[in-house]
Amino acid sequence: MFAIRLKQLREDASLPQRKLAAILDIDTATYSKIENGLFTLKKEHISVLEKFYGLEKDSLAKLWLADKVYNVIKDEPAAKDALNEVKKIL
């Protein structure tokens, strides 16, 4: 979800990956891997991108966190039940 949204934002703005990589102070190959879901963006970079794109605070952070949670629980048989328990707590 997060990687797809990053790519969509970049393409909608007609920006090359190297521009976003420069903004985040990472190399273009790393940024490309983030967009392809092979690497995870560092948390501190999320607010930079939200500001750059003029997005609502935490709009990308929610997707980033959802991906992290999904990657931890995706192969667990009780994943849905566990998420329901978390929902009760929150």
N, CA, C and O atoms as a printed pandas DataFrame, in Angstrom:
     atom_number atom_name residue_name chain_id  residue_number  x_coord  y_coord  z_coord
0              1         N          MET        A               1    0.815   -1.185    0.000
1              2        CA          MET        A               1    0.000    0.000    0.000
2              3         C          MET        A               1    0.867    1.261    0.000
3              4         O          MET        A               1    0.675    2.159   -0.820
4              5         N          PHE        A               2    1.822    1.314    0.928
5              6        CA          PHE        A               2    2.666    2.499    1.062
6              7         C          PHE        A               2    3.495    2.730   -0.196
7              8         O          PHE        A               2    3.538    3.845   -0.715
8              9         N          ALA        A               3    4.144    1.695   -0.681
9             10        CA          ALA        A               3    4.993    1.826   -1.868
10            11         C          ALA        A               3    4.174    2.261   -3.083
11            12         O          ALA        A               3    4.618    3.092   -3.875
12            13         N          ILE        A               4    2.992    1.700   -3.222
13            14        CA          ILE        A               4    2.122    2.064   -4.342
14            15         C          ILE        A               4    1.735    3.539   -4.255
15            16         O          ILE        A               4    1.718    4.243   -5.265
16            17         N          ARG        A               5    1.428    3.996   -3.053
17            18        CA          ARG        A               5    1.046    5.400   -2.864
18            19         C          ARG        A               5    2.221    6.331   -3.170
19            20         O          ARG        A               5    2.032    7.376   -3.793
20            21         N          LEU        A               6    3.425    5.968   -2.742
21            22        CA          LEU        A               6    4.602    6.787   -3.039
22            23         C          LEU        A               6    4.797    6.943   -4.541
23            24         O          LEU        A               6    5.031    8.043   -5.042
24            25         N          LYS        A               7    4.699    5.845   -5.235
25            26        CA          LYS        A               7    4.877    5.888   -6.685
26            27         C          LYS        A               7    3.790    6.725   -7.342
27            28         O          LYS        A               7    4.067    7.511   -8.248
28            29         N          GLN        A               8    2.564    6.558   -6.890
29            30        CA          GLN        A               8    1.444    7.316   -7.437
30            31         C          GLN        A               8    1.644    8.819   -7.227
31            32         O          GLN        A               8    1.416    9.612   -8.140
32            33         N          LEU        A               9    2.067    9.203   -6.033
33            34        CA          LEU        A               9    2.302   10.620   -5.747
34            35         C          LEU        A               9    3.381   11.188   -6.660
35            36         O          LEU        A               9    3.232   12.277   -7.215
36            37         N          ARG        A              10    4.461   10.442   -6.806
37            38        CA          ARG        A              10    5.584   10.899   -7.642
38            39         C          ARG        A              10    5.157   11.027   -9.096
39            40         O          ARG        A              10    5.446   12.030   -9.748
40            41         N          GLU        A              11    4.475   10.018   -9.599
41            42        CA          GLU        A              11    4.046   10.041  -10.991
42            43         C          GLU        A              11    3.008   11.136  -11.241
43            44         O          GLU        A              11    3.037   11.787  -12.285
44            45         N          ASP        A              12    2.101   11.343  -10.302
45            46        CA          ASP        A              12    1.102   12.405  -10.442
46            47         C          ASP        A              12    1.763   13.782  -10.508
47            48         O          ASP        A              12    1.257   14.689  -11.169
48            49         N          ALA        A              13    2.891   13.928   -9.823
49            50        CA          ALA        A              13    3.634   15.188   -9.826
50            51         C          ALA        A              13    4.649   15.248  -10.970
51            52         O          ALA        A              13    5.367   16.238  -11.112
52            53         N          SER        A              14    4.710   14.198  -11.780
53            54        CA          SER        A              14    5.660   14.099  -12.911
54            55         C          SER        A              14    7.104   14.341  -12.480
55            56         O          SER        A              14    7.839   15.108  -13.103
56            57         N          LEU        A              15    7.486   13.672  -11.406
57            58        CA          LEU        A              15    8.839   13.817  -10.875
58            59         C          LEU        A              15    9.648   12.547  -11.105
59            60         O          LEU        A              15    9.104   11.445  -11.028
60            61         N          PRO        A              16   10.928   12.688  -11.382
61            62        CA          PRO        A              16   11.777   11.500  -11.483
62            63         C          PRO        A              16   12.139   10.990  -10.077
63            64         O          PRO        A              16   12.127   11.749   -9.108
64            65         N          GLN        A              17   12.449    9.738   -9.992
65            66        CA          GLN        A              17   12.842    9.162   -8.697
66            67         C          GLN        A              17   14.042    9.892   -8.108
67            68         O          GLN        A              17   14.138   10.039   -6.890
68            69         N          ARG        A              18   14.946   10.344   -8.949
69            70        CA          ARG        A              18   16.154   11.000   -8.436
70            71         C          ARG        A              18   15.825   12.273   -7.658
71            72         O          ARG        A              18   16.557   12.636   -6.737
72            73         N          LYS        A              19   14.731   12.958   -8.016
73            74        CA          LYS        A              19   14.306   14.168   -7.298
74            75         C          LYS        A              19   13.885   13.826   -5.874
75            76         O          LYS        A              19   14.276   14.508   -4.927
76            77         N          LEU        A              20   13.088   12.767   -5.722
77            78        CA          LEU        A              20   12.650   12.346   -4.391
78            79         C          LEU        A              20   13.826   11.807   -3.580
79            80         O          LEU        A              20   13.925   12.052   -2.378
80            81         N          ALA        A              21   14.694   11.088   -4.231
81            82        CA          ALA        A              21   15.885   10.576   -3.555
82            83         C          ALA        A              21   16.718   11.732   -3.006
83            84         O          ALA        A              21   17.211   11.665   -1.880
84            85         N          ALA        A              22   16.874   12.787   -3.796
85            86        CA          ALA        A              22   17.647   13.953   -3.350
86            87         C          ALA        A              22   16.976   14.633   -2.162
87            88         O          ALA        A              22   17.652   15.048   -1.221
88            89         N          ILE        A              23   15.664   14.749   -2.200
89            90        CA          ILE        A              23   14.923   15.371   -1.100
90            91         C          ILE        A              23   15.116   14.585    0.193
91            92         O          ILE        A              23   15.205   15.163    1.276
92            93         N          LEU        A              24   15.179   13.267    0.065
93            94        CA          LEU        A              24   15.335   12.396    1.240
94            95         C          LEU        A              24   16.798   12.133    1.595
95            96         O          LEU        A              24   17.092   11.491    2.604
96            97         N          ASP        A              25   17.709   12.632    0.766
97            98        CA          ASP        A              25   19.146   12.441    0.953
98            99         C          ASP        A              25   19.520   10.952    0.954
99           100         O          ASP        A              25   20.292   10.477    1.787
100          101         N          ILE        A              26   18.935   10.240   -0.022
101          102        CA          ILE        A              26   19.279    8.836   -0.247
102          103         C          ILE        A              26   19.598    8.681   -1.728
103          104         O          ILE        A              26   19.309    9.575   -2.524
104          105         N          ASP        A              27   20.189    7.553   -2.098
105          106        CA          ASP        A              27   20.494    7.394   -3.523
106          107         C          ASP        A              27   19.256    6.912   -4.280
107          108         O          ASP        A              27   18.319    6.367   -3.698
108          109         N          THR        A              28   19.282    7.128   -5.578
109          110        CA          THR        A              28   18.136    6.806   -6.427
110          111         C          THR        A              28   17.805    5.320   -6.408
111          112         O          THR        A              28   16.632    4.946   -6.428
112          113         N          ALA        A              29   18.817    4.477   -6.369
113          114        CA          ALA        A              29   18.573    3.027   -6.339
114          115         C          ALA        A              29   17.811    2.631   -5.078
115          116         O          ALA        A              29   16.919    1.784   -5.126
116          117         N          THR        A              30   18.158    3.237   -3.966
117          118        CA          THR        A              30   17.454    2.949   -2.712
118          119         C          THR        A              30   16.011    3.413   -2.800
119          120         O          THR        A              30   15.098    2.695   -2.392
120          121         N          TYR        A              31   15.801    4.620   -3.337
121          122        CA          TYR        A              31   14.430    5.118   -3.477
122          123         C          TYR        A              31   13.612    4.194   -4.377
123          124         O          TYR        A              31   12.451    3.903   -4.090
124          125         N          SER        A              32   14.217    3.743   -5.451
125          126        CA          SER        A              32   13.530    2.828   -6.365
126          127         C          SER        A              32   13.106    1.555   -5.630
127          128         O          SER        A              32   11.998    1.057   -5.833
128          129         N          LYS        A              33   13.975    1.040   -4.790
129          130        CA          LYS        A              33   13.656   -0.174   -4.025
130          131         C          LYS        A              33   12.535    0.088   -3.030
131          132         O          LYS        A              33   11.732   -0.804   -2.754
132          133         N          ILE        A              34   12.470    1.296   -2.489
133          134        CA          ILE        A              34   11.375    1.647   -1.580
134          135         C          ILE        A              34   10.056    1.652   -2.344
135          136         O          ILE        A              34    9.062    1.100   -1.871
136          137         N          GLU        A              35   10.041    2.274   -3.525
137          138        CA          GLU        A              35    8.818    2.296   -4.346
138          139         C          GLU        A              35    8.394    0.907   -4.799
139          140         O          GLU        A              35    7.210    0.659   -5.025
140          141         N          ASN        A              36    9.346    0.013   -4.931
141          142        CA          ASN        A              36    9.033   -1.355   -5.351
142          143         C          ASN        A              36    8.772   -2.289   -4.174
143          144         O          ASN        A              36    8.593   -3.493   -4.358
144          145         N          GLY        A              37    8.752   -1.734   -2.973
145          146        CA          GLY        A              37    8.443   -2.510   -1.783
146          147         C          GLY        A              37    9.558   -3.415   -1.304
147          148         O          GLY        A              37    9.322   -4.310   -0.492
148          149         N          LEU        A              38   10.770   -3.199   -1.791
149          150        CA          LEU        A              38   11.899   -4.034   -1.389
150          151         C          LEU        A              38   12.612   -3.503   -0.159
151          152         O          LEU        A              38   13.218   -4.270    0.589
152          153         N          PHE        A              39   12.544   -2.198    0.056
153          154        CA          PHE        A              39   13.110   -1.535    1.238
154          155         C          PHE        A              39   11.998   -0.761    1.922
155          156         O          PHE        A              39   11.003   -0.398    1.294
156          157         N          THR        A              40   12.171   -0.512    3.208
157          158        CA          THR        A              40   11.224    0.293    3.960
158          159         C          THR        A              40   11.798    1.689    4.158
159          160         O          THR        A              40   12.969    1.846    4.502
160          161         N          LEU        A              41   10.979    2.678    3.942
161          162        CA          LEU        A              41   11.387    4.058    4.158
162          163         C          LEU        A              41   11.561    4.294    5.652
163          164         O          LEU        A              41   10.785    3.777    6.456
164          165         N          LYS        A              42   12.562    5.060    6.025
165          166        CA          LYS        A              42   12.759    5.386    7.438
166          167         C          LYS        A              42   11.634    6.299    7.905
167          168         O          LYS        A              42   11.141    7.140    7.153
168          169         N          LYS        A              43   11.245    6.120    9.148
169          170        CA          LYS        A              43   10.126    6.871    9.712
170          171         C          LYS        A              43   10.334    8.380    9.594
171          172         O          LYS        A              43    9.388    9.115    9.312
172          173         N          GLU        A              44   11.553    8.840    9.805
173          174        CA          GLU        A              44   11.812   10.284    9.773
174          175         C          GLU        A              44   11.626   10.894    8.376
175          176         O          GLU        A              44   11.486   12.110    8.246
176          177         N          HIS        A              45   11.626   10.069    7.354
177          178        CA          HIS        A              45   11.428   10.562    5.993
178          179         C          HIS        A              45    9.956   10.803    5.658
179          180         O          HIS        A              45    9.640   11.539    4.724
180          181         N          ILE        A              46    9.073   10.192    6.411
181          182        CA          ILE        A              46    7.646   10.283    6.101
182          183         C          ILE        A              46    7.139   11.718    6.184
183          184         O          ILE        A              46    6.444   12.187    5.282
184          185         N          SER        A              47    7.485   12.414    7.261
185          186        CA          SER        A              47    7.008   13.794    7.407
186          187         C          SER        A              47    7.595   14.702    6.339
187          188         O          SER        A              47    6.956   15.668    5.920
188          189         N          VAL        A              48    8.811   14.394    5.897
189          190        CA          VAL        A              48    9.433   15.172    4.820
190          191         C          VAL        A              48    8.591   15.055    3.551
191          192         O          VAL        A              48    8.325   16.051    2.879
192          193         N          LEU        A              49    8.179   13.838    3.234
193          194        CA          LEU        A              49    7.363   13.625    2.033
194          195         C          LEU        A              49    5.964   14.218    2.174
195          196         O          LEU        A              49    5.421   14.767    1.216
196          197         N          GLU        A              50    5.386   14.108    3.361
197          198        CA          GLU        A              50    4.065   14.702    3.575
198          199         C          GLU        A              50    4.115   16.214    3.351
199          200         O          GLU        A              50    3.221   16.785    2.727
200          201         N          LYS        A              51    5.149   16.846    3.858
201          202        CA          LYS        A              51    5.302   18.291    3.665
202          203         C          LYS        A              51    5.567   18.609    2.198
203          204         O          LYS        A              51    4.977   19.540    1.648
204          205         N          PHE        A              52    6.440   17.851    1.568
205          206        CA          PHE        A              52    6.785   18.102    0.171
206          207         C          PHE        A              52    5.556   18.042   -0.724
207          208         O          PHE        A              52    5.361   18.897   -1.588
208          209         N          TYR        A              53    4.731   17.025   -0.512
209          210        CA          TYR        A              53    3.540   16.848   -1.338
210          211         C          TYR        A              53    2.336   17.655   -0.837
211          212         O          TYR        A              53    1.293   17.678   -1.490
212          213         N          GLY        A              54    2.474   18.309    0.309
213          214        CA          GLY        A              54    1.366   19.084    0.856
214          215         C          GLY        A              54    0.237   18.205    1.364
215          216         O          GLY        A              54   -0.938   18.558    1.256
216          217         N          LEU        A              55    0.600   17.063    1.915
217          218        CA          LEU        A              55   -0.392   16.108    2.405
218          219         C          LEU        A              55   -0.745   16.381    3.865
219          220         O          LEU        A              55    0.002   17.030    4.598
220          221         N          GLU        A              56   -1.875   15.878    4.251
221          222        CA          GLU        A              56   -2.305   15.963    5.643
222          223         C          GLU        A              56   -1.307   15.203    6.522
223          224         O          GLU        A              56   -0.795   14.152    6.135
224          225         N          LYS        A              57   -1.042   15.749    7.705
225          226        CA          LYS        A              57   -0.116   15.096    8.633
226          227         C          LYS        A              57   -0.583   13.671    8.929
227          228         O          LYS        A              57   -1.763   13.427    9.181
228          229         N          ASP        A              58    0.335   12.771    8.893
229          230        CA          ASP        A              58    0.137   11.345    9.181
230          231         C          ASP        A              58   -0.597   10.564    8.089
231          232         O          ASP        A              58   -0.879    9.380    8.276
232          233         N          SER        A              59   -0.911   11.192    6.961
233          234        CA          SER        A              59   -1.590   10.445    5.905
234          235         C          SER        A              59   -0.695    9.340    5.339
235          236         O          SER        A              59   -1.167    8.230    5.093
236          237         N          LEU        A              60    0.574    9.630    5.134
237          238        CA          LEU        A              60    1.510    8.593    4.687
238          239         C          LEU        A              60    1.945    7.714    5.860
239          240         O          LEU        A              60    2.199    6.522    5.688
240          241         N          ALA        A              61    2.026    8.298    7.029
241          242        CA          ALA        A              61    2.456    7.543    8.211
242          243         C          ALA        A              61    1.516    6.374    8.490
243          244         O          ALA        A              61    1.956    5.300    8.902
244          245         N          LYS        A              62    0.226    6.587    8.263
245          246        CA          LYS        A              62   -0.756    5.516    8.481
246          247         C          LYS        A              62   -0.498    4.344    7.540
247          248         O          LYS        A              62   -0.534    3.187    7.960
248          249         N          LEU        A              63   -0.239    4.641    6.281
249          250        CA          LEU        A              63    0.042    3.571    5.318
250          251         C          LEU        A              63    1.350    2.869    5.641
251          252         O          LEU        A              63    1.446    1.645    5.545
252          253         N          TRP        A              64    2.354    3.645    6.023
253          254        CA          TRP        A              64    3.665    3.094    6.384
254          255         C          TRP        A              64    3.516    2.116    7.547
255          256         O          TRP        A              64    4.053    1.009    7.508
256          257         N          LEU        A              65    2.787    2.530    8.580
257          258        CA          LEU        A              65    2.593    1.682    9.746
258          259         C          LEU        A              65    1.747    0.458    9.408
259          260         O          LEU        A              65    2.022   -0.637    9.898
260          261         N          ALA        A              66    0.730    0.631    8.585
261          262        CA          ALA        A              66   -0.108   -0.500    8.174
262          263         C          ALA        A              66    0.726   -1.549    7.442
263          264         O          ALA        A              66    0.535   -2.747    7.652
264          265         N          ASP        A              67    1.642   -1.113    6.594
265          266        CA          ASP        A              67    2.526   -2.055    5.901
266          267         C          ASP        A              67    3.416   -2.804    6.875
267          268         O          ASP        A              67    3.631   -4.007    6.731
268          269         N          LYS        A              68    3.937   -2.089    7.869
269          270        CA          LYS        A              68    4.800   -2.735    8.868
270          271         C          LYS        A              68    4.027   -3.812    9.636
271          272         O          LYS        A              68    4.523   -4.921    9.839
272          273         N          VAL        A              69    2.819   -3.473   10.053
273          274        CA          VAL        A              69    1.987   -4.435   10.782
274          275         C          VAL        A              69    1.668   -5.627    9.887
275          276         O          VAL        A              69    1.789   -6.778   10.306
276          277         N          TYR        A              70    1.265   -5.344    8.666
277          278        CA          TYR        A              70    0.927   -6.421    7.734
278          279         C          TYR        A              70    2.102   -7.380    7.536
279          280         O          TYR        A              70    1.920   -8.597    7.550
280          281         N          ASN        A              71    3.288   -6.840    7.355
281          282        CA          ASN        A              71    4.462   -7.685    7.124
282          283         C          ASN        A              71    4.792   -8.573    8.317
283          284         O          ASN        A              71    5.381   -9.640    8.147
284          285         N          VAL        A              72    4.423   -8.147    9.514
285          286        CA          VAL        A              72    4.667   -8.957   10.706
286          287         C          VAL        A              72    3.632  -10.070   10.833
287          288         O          VAL        A              72    3.970  -11.184   11.233
288          289         N          ILE        A              73    2.378   -9.780   10.498
289          290        CA          ILE        A              73    1.308  -10.748   10.790
290          291         C          ILE        A              73    0.762  -11.510    9.591
291          292         O          ILE        A              73   -0.070  -12.401    9.759
292          293         N          LYS        A              74    1.212  -11.180    8.388
293          294        CA          LYS        A              74    0.577  -11.733    7.181
294          295         C          LYS        A              74    0.513  -13.256    7.120
295          296         O          LYS        A              74   -0.414  -13.804    6.523
296          297         N          ASP        A              75    1.457  -13.936    7.710
297          298        CA          ASP        A              75    1.480  -15.398    7.638
298          299         C          ASP        A              75    0.936  -16.074    8.896
299          300         O          ASP        A              75    1.004  -17.295    9.034
300          301         N          GLU        A              76    0.404  -15.280    9.796
301          302        CA          GLU        A              76   -0.117  -15.820   11.055
302          303         C          GLU        A              76   -1.586  -16.212   10.887
303          304         O          GLU        A              76   -2.392  -15.405   10.425
304          305         N          PRO        A              77   -1.936  -17.442   11.260
305          306        CA          PRO        A              77   -3.324  -17.884   11.114
306          307         C          PRO        A              77   -4.312  -17.040   11.930
307          308         O          PRO        A              77   -5.465  -16.883   11.526
308          309         N          ALA        A              78   -3.881  -16.505   13.054
309          310        CA          ALA        A              78   -4.781  -15.736   13.919
310          311         C          ALA        A              78   -4.639  -14.227   13.710
311          312         O          ALA        A              78   -4.988  -13.446   14.595
312          313         N          ALA        A              79   -4.140  -13.821   12.568
313          314        CA          ALA        A              79   -3.866  -12.405   12.305
314          315         C          ALA        A              79   -5.109  -11.538   12.475
315          316         O          ALA        A              79   -5.056  -10.515   13.158
316          317         N          LYS        A              80   -6.211  -11.923   11.871
317          318        CA          LYS        A              80   -7.427  -11.110   11.956
318          319         C          LYS        A              80   -7.926  -11.010   13.392
319          320         O          LYS        A              80   -8.338   -9.939   13.839
320          321         N          ASP        A              81   -7.888  -12.125   14.107
321          322        CA          ASP        A              81   -8.320  -12.112   15.507
322          323         C          ASP        A              81   -7.413  -11.212   16.342
323          324         O          ASP        A              81   -7.882  -10.482   17.215
324          325         N          ALA        A              82   -6.121  -11.270   16.068
325          326        CA          ALA        A              82   -5.173  -10.430   16.806
326          327         C          ALA        A              82   -5.446   -8.949   16.532
327          328         O          ALA        A              82   -5.406   -8.130   17.450
328          329         N          LEU        A              83   -5.720   -8.609   15.280
329          330        CA          LEU        A              83   -6.029   -7.215   14.951
330          331         C          LEU        A              83   -7.316   -6.750   15.636
331          332         O          LEU        A              83   -7.416   -5.604   16.073
332          333         N          ASN        A              84   -8.282   -7.637   15.725
333          334        CA          ASN        A              84   -9.514   -7.294   16.434
334          335         C          ASN        A              84   -9.248   -7.023   17.908
335          336         O          ASN        A              84   -9.852   -6.127   18.496
336          337         N          GLU        A              85   -8.345   -7.795   18.504
337          338        CA          GLU        A              85   -7.973   -7.564   19.901
338          339         C          GLU        A              85   -7.272   -6.212   20.067
339          340         O          GLU        A              85   -7.522   -5.489   21.032
340          341         N          VAL        A              86   -6.415   -5.887   19.140
341          342        CA          VAL        A              86   -5.730   -4.603   19.182
342          343         C          VAL        A              86   -6.744   -3.471   19.056
343          344         O          VAL        A              86   -6.652   -2.461   19.754
344          345         N          LYS        A              87   -7.701   -3.649   18.170
345          346        CA          LYS        A              87   -8.729   -2.637   17.955
346          347         C          LYS        A              87   -9.502   -2.361   19.241
347          348         O          LYS        A              87   -9.861   -1.216   19.515
348          349         N          LYS        A              88   -9.760   -3.406   20.033
349          350        CA          LYS        A              88  -10.453   -3.233   21.311
350          351         C          LYS        A              88   -9.628   -2.389   22.278
351          352         O          LYS        A              88  -10.171   -1.602   23.053
352          353         N          ILE        A              89   -8.322   -2.564   22.221
353          354        CA          ILE        A              89   -7.424   -1.843   23.116
354          355         C          ILE        A              89   -7.320   -0.370   22.726
355          356         O          ILE        A              89   -7.285    0.518   23.578
356          357         N          LEU        A              90   -7.272   -0.137   21.406
357          358        CA          LEU        A              90   -7.123    1.232   20.925
358          359         C          LEU        A              90   -8.440    1.940   20.941
359          360         O          LEU        A              90   -8.517    3.111   20.568
